[in-house]
Amino acid sequence: MSSPPFIDQASGELDLGQILSEALPLAGLVILFGGAALLLFLITLLVGPGGLLAGLLTVASQFVLAVGAGVVLMYVIARGIQLADG
């Protein structure tokens, strides 16, 4: 019988190395999409409040955040299934 994910089979304690190796790609995805949305938001601030371009950039930044959240959730689910299958 295999040990549960993130548990060291020898000692029965948390496997911090495996936790870190799983957290880094997830953090990378969050930083990627958060940075893209932040860039669009900063451009919106430079354009100034009001106006059609500022509105479009605001909608685009919200869209990037929504798509990013979906990608992160799909990654977590797919990786969880891979870990459960062993």
DSSP file (Angstrom, degrees, kcal/mol; ACC not computed):
  #  RESIDUE AA STRUCTURE BP1 BP2  ACC     N-H-->O    O-->H-N    N-H-->O    O-->H-N    TCO  KAPPA ALPHA  PHI   PSI    X-CA   Y-CA   Z-CA
    1    1 A M              0   0    0      0, 0.0     2,-0.1     0, 0.0     0, 0.0   0.000 360.0 360.0 360.0 133.3    0.0    0.0    0.0
    2    2 A S        -     0   0    0      1,-0.1    84,-0.0     3,-0.0     0, 0.0  -0.455 360.0-108.7 -83.3 156.2    1.4    3.4   -0.9
    3    3 A S        -     0   0    0     -2,-0.1     3,-0.1     1,-0.1    -1,-0.1  -0.460  40.2 -95.6 -80.0 155.6    1.6    6.3    1.5
    4    4 A P    >   -     0   0    0      0, 0.0     3,-1.4     0, 0.0    -1,-0.1  -0.288  55.0 -82.3 -65.0 156.2   -0.6    9.3    1.1
    5    5 A P  T 3  S+     0   0    0      0, 0.0     3,-0.1     0, 0.0    79,-0.0  -0.271 113.1  18.4 -60.0 146.3    0.7   12.3   -0.7
    6    6 A F  T 3  S+     0   0    0      1,-0.2     9,-2.1    -3,-0.1     2,-0.5   0.580  98.8 111.7  70.7  12.9    3.0   14.7    1.2
    7    7 A I  B <   -A   14   0A   0     -3,-1.4     2,-0.5     7,-0.3     7,-0.2  -0.975  69.4-128.0-117.8 128.4    3.7   12.1    4.0
    8    8 A D     >  -     0   0    0      5,-3.5     4,-2.7    -2,-0.5     5,-0.2  -0.618  15.1-149.9 -73.5 123.0    7.1   10.6    4.4
    9    9 A Q  T  4 S+     0   0    0     -2,-0.5    -1,-0.2     1,-0.2     6,-0.0   0.847  90.8  50.2 -66.5 -34.6    6.7    6.9    4.4
   10   10 A A  T  4 S+     0   0    0      1,-0.1    -1,-0.2     3,-0.1    -2,-0.0   0.938 126.9  19.5 -71.3 -47.0    9.6    6.2    6.7
   11   11 A S  T  4 S-     0   0    0      2,-0.1    -2,-0.2     3,-0.0    -1,-0.1   0.692  91.8-129.8-100.2 -19.9    8.9    8.7    9.5
   12   12 A G     <  +     0   0    0     -4,-2.7     2,-0.1     1,-0.3    -3,-0.1   0.547  69.1 119.0  80.9   7.2    5.2    9.4    9.0
   13   13 A E  S    S-     0   0    0     -5,-0.2    -5,-3.5     1,-0.1    -1,-0.3  -0.454  76.7 -70.3 -98.5 174.6    5.8   13.1    9.1
   14   14 A L  B     -A    7   0A   0     -7,-0.2     2,-1.1    -2,-0.1    -7,-0.3  -0.400  40.5-132.9 -64.3 137.4    5.1   15.8    6.4
   15   15 A D     >  -     0   0    0     -9,-2.1     4,-2.0     1,-0.2     3,-0.3  -0.777  24.5-176.6 -92.5  93.1    7.4   15.6    3.4
   16   16 A L  H  > S+     0   0    0     -2,-1.1     4,-2.3     1,-0.2    -1,-0.2   0.795  78.1  58.9 -65.9 -29.4    8.4   19.2    3.1
   17   17 A G  H  > S+     0   0    0      2,-0.2     4,-2.3     1,-0.2    -1,-0.2   0.914 108.1  44.7 -65.3 -42.8   10.5   18.6    0.0
   18   18 A Q  H  > S+     0   0    0     -3,-0.3     4,-1.6     2,-0.2    -2,-0.2   0.881 111.9  53.1 -68.5 -38.0    7.5   17.3   -1.9
   19   19 A I  H  X S+     0   0    0     -4,-2.0     4,-1.8     1,-0.2    -2,-0.2   0.926 111.5  46.1 -61.8 -44.0    5.3   20.1   -0.6
   20   20 A L  H  X S+     0   0    0     -4,-2.3     4,-1.9     1,-0.2    -2,-0.2   0.902 110.0  53.2 -65.5 -41.6    7.8   22.6   -1.9
   21   21 A S  H  < S+     0   0    0     -4,-2.3    -1,-0.2     1,-0.2    -2,-0.2   0.781 113.9  43.3 -67.4 -24.8    8.1   20.9   -5.3
   22   22 A E  H  X S+     0   0    0     -4,-1.6     4,-0.8    -3,-0.1    -1,-0.2   0.769 112.6  52.7 -86.5 -28.3    4.3   21.0   -5.7
   23   23 A A  H  X S+     0   0    0     -4,-1.8     4,-2.6    -5,-0.2     5,-0.2   0.810  97.5  65.1 -78.6 -30.0    3.9   24.6   -4.5
   24   24 A L  H  X S+     0   0    0     -4,-1.9     4,-2.1     2,-0.2    -1,-0.2   0.926 102.7  44.2 -65.1 -47.2    6.5   26.2   -6.8
   25   25 A P  H  > S+     0   0    0      0, 0.0     4,-1.9     0, 0.0    -1,-0.2   0.885 114.9  51.3 -63.9 -34.5    4.7   25.5  -10.1
   26   26 A L  H  X S+     0   0    0     -4,-0.8     4,-2.1     2,-0.2    -2,-0.2   0.916 109.9  48.5 -66.2 -43.2    1.5   26.6   -8.6
   27   27 A A  H  X S+     0   0    0     -4,-2.6     4,-2.6     1,-0.2    -1,-0.2   0.868 108.2  56.3 -63.8 -35.8    3.0   29.8   -7.3
   28   28 A G  H  X S+     0   0    0     -4,-2.1     4,-2.4     2,-0.2    -1,-0.2   0.907 107.2  47.9 -62.3 -42.2    4.5   30.4  -10.8
   29   29 A L  H  X S+     0   0    0     -4,-1.9     4,-2.3     2,-0.2     5,-0.3   0.917 112.1  49.2 -64.2 -43.0    1.0   30.2  -12.3
   30   30 A V  H  X S+     0   0    0     -4,-2.1     4,-2.5     1,-0.2     5,-0.2   0.918 113.3  46.7 -63.1 -43.3   -0.4   32.6   -9.8
   31   31 A I  H  X S+     0   0    0     -4,-2.6     4,-2.6     2,-0.2     5,-0.2   0.892 111.0  53.4 -66.0 -39.7    2.4   35.1  -10.3
   32   32 A L  H  X S+     0   0    0     -4,-2.4     4,-2.0    -5,-0.2    -2,-0.2   0.961 116.8  34.9 -60.4 -53.9    2.1   34.8  -14.1
   33   33 A F  H  X S+     0   0    0     -4,-2.3     4,-2.2     2,-0.2    -2,-0.2   0.873 118.8  51.4 -73.5 -36.2   -1.6   35.6  -14.3
   34   34 A G  H  X S+     0   0    0     -4,-2.5     4,-2.3    -5,-0.3    -1,-0.2   0.903 111.1  48.9 -64.9 -39.9   -1.5   38.1  -11.4
   35   35 A G  H  X S+     0   0    0     -4,-2.6     4,-2.4    -5,-0.2    -2,-0.2   0.889 110.1  50.6 -66.4 -39.4    1.4   39.9  -13.0
   36   36 A A  H  X S+     0   0    0     -4,-2.0     4,-2.0    -5,-0.2    -2,-0.2   0.919 113.2  45.6 -64.6 -42.7   -0.4   40.1  -16.4
   37   37 A A  H  X S+     0   0    0     -4,-2.2     4,-2.3     1,-0.2    -2,-0.2   0.885 112.2  51.8 -67.5 -37.5   -3.5   41.5  -14.8
   38   38 A L  H  X S+     0   0    0     -4,-2.3     4,-2.7     2,-0.2    -2,-0.2   0.896 107.5  52.7 -65.1 -39.7   -1.4   44.0  -12.7
   39   39 A L  H  X S+     0   0    0     -4,-2.4     4,-2.1     2,-0.2    -2,-0.2   0.929 110.5  46.9 -61.4 -45.4    0.3   45.1  -15.9
   40   40 A L  H  X S+     0   0    0     -4,-2.0     4,-1.9     1,-0.2    -1,-0.2   0.896 112.5  50.7 -62.8 -39.2   -3.0   45.8  -17.6
   41   41 A F  H  X S+     0   0    0     -4,-2.3     4,-2.0     2,-0.2    -2,-0.2   0.900 109.2  50.2 -66.8 -39.8   -4.3   47.6  -14.5
   42   42 A L  H  X S+     0   0    0     -4,-2.7     4,-1.9     1,-0.2    -1,-0.2   0.884 109.0  51.7 -66.6 -36.9   -1.2   49.8  -14.3
   43   43 A I  H  X S+     0   0    0     -4,-2.1     4,-2.0     1,-0.2    -1,-0.2   0.890 107.4  54.4 -63.4 -37.7   -1.6   50.7  -17.9
   44   44 A T  H  X S+     0   0    0     -4,-1.9     4,-1.7     1,-0.2    -2,-0.2   0.898 106.8  50.6 -61.5 -40.5   -5.2   51.6  -17.1
   45   45 A L  H  < S+     0   0    0     -4,-2.0    -1,-0.2     1,-0.2    -2,-0.2   0.869 109.6  50.6 -66.2 -35.1   -3.9   54.0  -14.4
   46   46 A L  H  < S+     0   0    0     -4,-1.9    -1,-0.2     1,-0.2    -2,-0.2   0.858 107.2  53.6 -69.8 -34.6   -1.5   55.6  -16.8
   47   47 A V  H  < S-     0   0    0     -4,-2.0    -1,-0.2    -5,-0.1    -2,-0.2   0.868 113.8-124.2 -67.2 -36.0   -4.3   56.1  -19.4
   48   48 A G     <  -     0   0    0     -4,-1.7    -1,-0.1    -5,-0.2    -2,-0.1  -0.179  31.3 -55.9 107.9 157.8   -6.4   57.9  -16.7
   49   49 A P  S    S+     0   0    0      0, 0.0     5,-0.0     0, 0.0     6,-0.0  -0.320 101.6  17.5 -69.8 152.1   -9.9   57.4  -15.3
   50   50 A G  S    S+     0   0    0      1,-0.2     4,-0.4     2,-0.1     3,-0.0   0.002  76.9  98.1  76.6 172.5  -12.8   57.3  -17.6
   51   51 A G  S  > S-     0   0    0      3,-0.1     4,-1.6     2,-0.1    -1,-0.2   0.051  80.7 -87.6  91.2 157.6  -12.7   56.8  -21.3
   52   52 A L  H  > S+     0   0    0      2,-0.2     4,-2.5     1,-0.2     5,-0.2   0.886 122.2  53.2 -69.8 -41.3  -13.2   53.8  -23.5
   53   53 A L  H  > S+     0   0    0      1,-0.2     4,-2.5     2,-0.2     5,-0.2   0.904 108.5  50.0 -64.5 -41.6   -9.6   52.6  -23.4
   54   54 A A  H  > S+     0   0    0     -4,-0.4     4,-2.0     1,-0.2    -1,-0.2   0.898 111.6  49.3 -63.6 -39.9   -9.5   52.6  -19.6
   55   55 A G  H  X S+     0   0    0     -4,-1.6     4,-2.2     2,-0.2    -2,-0.2   0.914 111.6  48.2 -64.8 -43.1  -12.8   50.6  -19.5
   56   56 A L  H  X S+     0   0    0     -4,-2.5     4,-2.4     1,-0.2    -2,-0.2   0.899 111.8  49.5 -65.5 -40.0  -11.6   48.1  -22.0
   57   57 A L  H  X S+     0   0    0     -4,-2.5     4,-2.3     2,-0.2    -1,-0.2   0.870 109.8  51.8 -67.4 -35.5   -8.3   47.6  -20.1
   58   58 A T  H  X S+     0   0    0     -4,-2.0     4,-2.0     2,-0.2    -2,-0.2   0.924 111.6  46.2 -64.7 -44.0  -10.2   47.2  -16.9
   59   59 A V  H  X S+     0   0    0     -4,-2.2     4,-2.2     1,-0.2    -2,-0.2   0.893 111.8  52.5 -64.5 -39.4  -12.4   44.5  -18.4
   60   60 A A  H  X S+     0   0    0     -4,-2.4     4,-2.4     2,-0.2    -2,-0.2   0.897 108.2  50.0 -64.8 -39.8   -9.3   42.8  -20.0
   61   61 A S  H  X S+     0   0    0     -4,-2.3     4,-2.0     1,-0.2    -1,-0.2   0.893 111.1  49.1 -66.9 -37.6   -7.5   42.7  -16.6
   62   62 A Q  H  X S+     0   0    0     -4,-2.0     4,-2.2     2,-0.2    -1,-0.2   0.876 110.3  51.7 -66.4 -36.6  -10.6   41.1  -15.0
   63   63 A F  H  X S+     0   0    0     -4,-2.2     4,-2.8     2,-0.2     5,-0.3   0.909 107.9  51.4 -65.4 -42.1  -10.8   38.6  -17.8
   64   64 A V  H  X S+     0   0    0     -4,-2.4     4,-2.5     1,-0.2    -2,-0.2   0.907 110.8  48.9 -61.9 -41.1   -7.1   37.7  -17.3
   65   65 A L  H  X S+     0   0    0     -4,-2.0     4,-2.3     2,-0.2    -1,-0.2   0.902 112.2  48.3 -64.5 -40.7   -7.8   37.2  -13.6
   66   66 A A  H  X S+     0   0    0     -4,-2.2     4,-1.9     2,-0.2    -2,-0.2   0.929 114.4  44.6 -66.8 -44.6  -10.8   35.0  -14.3
   67   67 A V  H  X S+     0   0    0     -4,-2.8     4,-2.5     1,-0.2    -2,-0.2   0.909 113.0  52.6 -65.2 -40.8   -9.0   32.9  -16.9
   68   68 A G  H  X S+     0   0    0     -4,-2.5     4,-2.6    -5,-0.3    -2,-0.2   0.900 107.6  50.8 -61.8 -41.4   -6.0   32.6  -14.5
   69   69 A A  H  X S+     0   0    0     -4,-2.3     4,-2.3     1,-0.2    -1,-0.2   0.903 111.0  49.4 -63.1 -39.8   -8.1   31.4  -11.7
   70   70 A G  H  X S+     0   0    0     -4,-1.9     4,-2.4     2,-0.2    -2,-0.2   0.912 111.2  48.5 -64.7 -42.4   -9.6   28.8  -13.9
   71   71 A V  H  X S+     0   0    0     -4,-2.5     4,-2.4     2,-0.2    -2,-0.2   0.913 111.6  49.7 -64.9 -42.5   -6.2   27.6  -15.1
   72   72 A V  H  X S+     0   0    0     -4,-2.6     4,-2.4     2,-0.2    -1,-0.2   0.921 111.9  48.1 -62.8 -43.7   -4.9   27.4  -11.5
   73   73 A L  H  X S+     0   0    0     -4,-2.3     4,-2.3     1,-0.2    -2,-0.2   0.905 111.6  49.5 -64.7 -40.5   -7.9   25.4  -10.4
   74   74 A M  H  X S+     0   0    0     -4,-2.4     4,-2.7     2,-0.2     5,-0.2   0.895 110.9  50.6 -64.7 -38.5   -7.6   23.0  -13.4
   75   75 A Y  H  X S+     0   0    0     -4,-2.4     4,-2.8     2,-0.2     5,-0.3   0.931 110.7  48.8 -62.3 -45.3   -3.9   22.5  -12.6
   76   76 A V  H  X S+     0   0    0     -4,-2.4     4,-2.1     1,-0.2    -2,-0.2   0.912 113.9  45.8 -62.6 -42.8   -4.7   21.8   -9.0
   77   77 A I  H  X S+     0   0    0     -4,-2.3     4,-2.1     2,-0.2    -1,-0.2   0.934 114.6  46.9 -66.3 -46.0   -7.4   19.2   -9.9
   78   78 A A  H  X S+     0   0    0     -4,-2.7     4,-2.0     1,-0.2    -2,-0.2   0.906 114.5  47.0 -64.1 -41.1   -5.2   17.5  -12.5
   79   79 A R  H  X S+     0   0    0     -4,-2.8     4,-2.4    -5,-0.2    -1,-0.2   0.870 109.9  53.9 -69.5 -35.3   -2.2   17.3  -10.3
   80   80 A G  H  X S+     0   0    0     -4,-2.1     4,-2.1    -5,-0.3    -1,-0.2   0.892 108.5  49.1 -63.8 -39.8   -4.4   16.0   -7.4
   81   81 A I  H  X S+     0   0    0     -4,-2.1     4,-2.0     2,-0.2    -2,-0.2   0.907 110.7  51.0 -65.9 -41.1   -5.6   13.2   -9.6
   82   82 A Q  H  X S+     0   0    0     -4,-2.0     4,-0.9     1,-0.2    -2,-0.2   0.911 111.9  46.8 -62.5 -42.1   -2.1   12.4  -10.7
   83   83 A L  H  < S+     0   0    0     -4,-2.4     3,-0.2     1,-0.2    -1,-0.2   0.870 110.7  52.0 -68.0 -35.9   -0.9   12.2   -7.1
   84   84 A A  H  < S+     0   0    0     -4,-2.1    -1,-0.2     1,-0.2    -2,-0.2   0.858 106.9  53.1 -68.8 -34.2   -3.9   10.1   -6.1
   85   85 A D  H  <        0   0    0     -4,-2.0    -1,-0.2    -5,-0.1    -2,-0.2   0.713 360.0 360.0 -74.4 -18.8   -3.2    7.6   -8.9
   86   86 A G     <        0   0    0     -4,-0.9    -3,-0.2    -3,-0.2    -2,-0.1   0.458 360.0 360.0  90.6 360.0    0.3    7.2   -7.6
